[in-house]
Amino acid sequence: MPLFLQLDLATLPAGAPGRAEVGAELVQLFGCTDCGAPLSEDGSAVARLLPARPRAMAAMSFETCLLPPRSIEGWQAGSQRPGSWEWDEARGLLSDDDADDEDFVVRNNKDVDMLGGWPSWVQYPDYPPCPVCQQPMRLLLQIASNQGLDFMFSDVGTAYLLYCSHHSDQLHFSWQST
């Protein structure tokens, strides 16, 4: 299975979402980009976390269809806003001013790649439980179709890589589309 995405958490800015819980690890997502159901939850996508230590380059076959390599040029901090489905849950986590502001519910992170925060769910919130502790997983990375990666998740969908804040080696990948 070819490498689809790699995120070196050690290179993220201090205070980046997820960095404190996950640490200076290397997150990798492998996936079949030309299968019948590309990068789906049926086993055609696998996420893993590698410890922070010197790593050697992996040998890859030239027959493997890969996406062209691209680098993240930098992260820009932005406001994180919960979606309308999560408004009641989020109300207790917001400041009093924001909690009273109905405009706060309006999303501004649709169709963007995003590190941490409130996912911009295309269909409905889908926080899987950690297989170890059963706590809901949190967003590590949101990947929008044809943004940072030249790949479309079904019909202009969005992909989500989630992690457990108590068991950082537990990762989950899913995507939603309209």
TAGI-V411207 format. One record per pair of residues at least 24 apart in sequence whose ideal C-beta (glycine too) atoms are under 6 Angstrom apart, sorted by the first residue. I is the first residue (numbers start at 0). J is the second residue. D is the distance in whole Angstrom. If there is no record, write none. Layout:
i->I j->J d->D
i->I j->J d->D
This chain:
i->0 j->29 d->4
i->0 j->31 d->6
i->1 j->63 d->5
i->1 j->65 d->5
i->2 j->29 d->6
i->3 j->28 d->5
i->3 j->30 d->4
i->4 j->28 d->4
i->9 j->51 d->6
i->12 j->74 d->6
i->15 j->114 d->6
i->16 j->114 d->6
i->16 j->115 d->2
i->16 j->116 d->6
i->17 j->115 d->5
i->17 j->139 d->5
i->20 j->164 d->4
i->20 j->167 d->6
i->21 j->162 d->6
i->21 j->167 d->4
i->23 j->51 d->4
i->24 j->48 d->5
i->24 j->51 d->6
i->25 j->49 d->4
i->33 j->64 d->6
i->40 j->173 d->6
i->44 j->172 d->5
i->46 j->170 d->4
i->46 j->172 d->5
i->48 j->168 d->5
i->79 j->116 d->4
i->79 j->117 d->5
i->80 j->106 d->6
i->81 j->117 d->5
i->82 j->106 d->6
i->82 j->120 d->6
i->84 j->124 d->5
i->85 j->124 d->6
i->110 j->143 d->5
i->111 j->143 d->6
i->112 j->142 d->6
i->112 j->143 d->6
i->112 j->146 d->5
i->112 j->147 d->4
i->113 j->141 d->4
i->114 j->140 d->6
i->118 j->159 d->6
i->121 j->156 d->6
i->121 j->157 d->5
i->121 j->175 d->4
i->121 j->176 d->6
i->122 j->175 d->5
i->127 j->171 d->5
i->129 j->163 d->4
i->129 j->166 d->6
i->129 j->169 d->5
i->130 j->169 d->6
i->131 j->166 d->5
i->131 j->169 d->6
i->132 j->165 d->5
i->136 j->161 d->4
i->136 j->162 d->6
i->136 j->163 d->5
i->136 j->171 d->5
i->137 j->164 d->6
i->152 j->176 d->6
